[in-house]
């Protein structure tokens, strides 16, 4: 491993740490219904849309976000295991890959032009994973992981539809 690659990994770790330790408290503050309502209504004014009212408690918002945090934790760990299936990667990178998935998912979600962030999430994952694994493996993993997610969502949807049909 050359010096440039080591520096790139160090910079990526630092970037992820900064994002996590600054974004988490800011998100917890911005998630409060009063603040969230204020921010959304600023956006609505800019878009020349009617104001919105948030009728959900802070506890409910925290609960919803906790469920997403578990989803990102599980999915990020799945991503890590997929990478380890094709490339030897230390367990020390697990938190960074969980964060990489969460960031890629969020950016993909916010890209309203593409359904389910198709292509956007993979591009972000490719960029973020390339700090830890070679670009070719990162591209393969990003595309394969979209397939894993689609397969798992299809299985869960089938289970819920089957359960609904039987009740």
C-alpha positions in Angstrom: 0.0 0.0 0.0 1.5 3.3 -1.0 1.6 6.5 1.0 -1.1 8.2 -1.1 -3.6 5.3 -0.5 -2.9 5.4 3.3 -3.5 9.2 3.3 -6.7 8.7 1.4 -7.9 6.2 4.0 -7.0 8.5 6.8 -8.9 11.4 5.2 -11.9 9.2 4.6 -11.9 8.1 8.3 -11.7 11.7 9.4 -14.5 12.8 7.0 -16.8 10.1 8.3 -16.0 11.0 11.9 -16.7 14.7 11.3 -20.0 13.9 9.6 -21.1 11.6 12.3 -20.2 13.7 15.3 -21.6 16.9 13.9 -24.6 15.5 12.0 -26.0 13.5 14.9 -26.5 16.3 17.3 -27.7 18.6 14.6 -30.2 16.0 13.4 -31.5 15.4 16.9 -32.1 19.1 17.3 -33.6 19.6 13.9 -35.9 16.7 14.4 -37.9 18.4 17.2 -41.4 19.1 15.8 -41.2 22.8 16.3 -37.9 23.2 14.6 -38.7 20.7 11.9 -42.0 22.5 11.2 -40.2 25.8 11.0 -37.5 24.4 8.6 -40.1 22.7 6.4 -42.2 25.8 6.2 -39.2 27.8 5.1 -38.7 25.3 2.3 -42.4 25.4 1.4 -42.3 29.2 1.2 -39.4 29.0 -1.2 -41.3 26.4 -3.3 -44.4 28.6 -3.1 -46.4 25.8 -1.5 -48.8 25.9 1.4 -47.4 25.6 4.9 -47.4 22.2 6.7 -48.3 21.3 10.2 -46.4 18.5 12.0 -48.8 16.5 14.2 -46.3 14.0 15.6 -44.5 14.0 18.9 -40.8 14.2 19.4 -40.8 10.7 20.9 -42.5 9.3 17.8 -40.0 11.0 15.5 -37.2 9.6 17.6 -38.8 6.1 17.5 -39.1 6.3 13.7 -35.5 7.4 13.4 -34.4 4.6 15.7 -36.0 2.1 13.4 -34.1 3.6 10.5 -30.9 3.5 12.5 -31.4 -0.3 13.1 -32.1 -0.6 9.3 -28.9 1.2 8.5 -27.0 -0.8 11.1 -28.2 -4.1 9.7 -27.8 -3.0 6.1 -24.3 -1.6 6.7 -23.3 -4.8 8.4 -24.7 -6.7 5.4 -22.6 -4.5 3.1 -19.5 -5.2 5.2 -20.1 -9.0 5.0 -20.7 -8.8 1.2 -17.3 -6.9 0.9 -15.6 -9.5 3.1 -16.9 -12.2 0.8 -14.9 -10.8 -2.1 -12.1 -8.8 -0.5 -10.2 -9.1 2.8 -11.3 -6.1 4.9 -10.6 -5.5 8.6 -13.5 -5.4 11.1 -12.2 -2.0 12.1 -13.9 -0.6 8.9 -17.4 -1.8 9.9 -18.5 1.6 11.4 -17.4 3.5 8.3 -19.2 1.1 6.0 -22.4 1.4 8.1 -22.1 5.2 7.8 -21.3 4.9 4.1 -24.5 3.0 3.5 -26.6 5.4 5.6 -25.2 8.4 3.6 -25.7 6.7 0.3 -29.2 5.7 1.2 -30.1 9.2 2.4 -28.7 10.9 -0.8 -30.5 8.3 -2.9 -33.7 8.9 -1.1 -33.4 12.7 -1.6 -32.8 12.3 -5.3 -36.5 12.5 -6.3 -35.8 12.2 -10.0 -34.6 8.6 -9.8 -36.9 5.9 -8.3 -35.4 4.6 -5.1 -32.2 6.5 -5.8 -31.4 4.0 -8.6 -27.8 4.7 -9.7 -27.4 7.5 -7.2 -27.0 5.2 -4.2 -24.6 3.0 -6.1 -22.5 5.9 -7.3 -22.2 7.3 -3.8 -21.4 3.8 -2.4 -18.8 3.4 -5.1 -17.2 6.7 -4.2 -17.2 6.0 -0.5 -16.1 2.4 -0.7 -13.2 3.2 -3.0 -11.5 4.8 0.0 -11.2 1.2 1.5 -11.2 -1.2 -1.3 -10.1 -1.1 -5.0 -12.5 0.6 -7.3 -13.3 -2.5 -9.3 -14.4 -4.3 -6.1 -16.3 -1.3 -4.9 -18.3 -1.1 -8.2 -19.1 -4.8 -8.0 -20.1 -4.6 -4.4 -22.3 -1.5 -5.0 -24.2 -3.1 -7.8 -24.5 -6.5 -6.0 -25.7 -4.8 -2.9 -28.6 -3.2 -4.7 -29.6 -6.7 -5.8 -29.3 -7.9 -2.2 -31.5 -5.1 -1.0 -34.1 -5.7 -3.7 -34.1 -9.4 -2.9 -34.6 -8.9 0.8 -37.3 -6.3 0.2 -39.1 -8.7 -2.1 -38.9 -11.5 0.5 -40.3 -9.3 3.2 -43.1 -8.0 1.0 -44.0 -11.6 0.1 -44.1 -12.6 3.7 -46.3 -9.7 4.7 -48.6 -10.3 1.7 -48.9 -14.0 2.5 -49.6 -13.2 6.2 -52.3 -10.6 5.2 -53.9 -13.0 2.8 -54.2 -15.7 5.4 -55.8 -13.5 8.0 
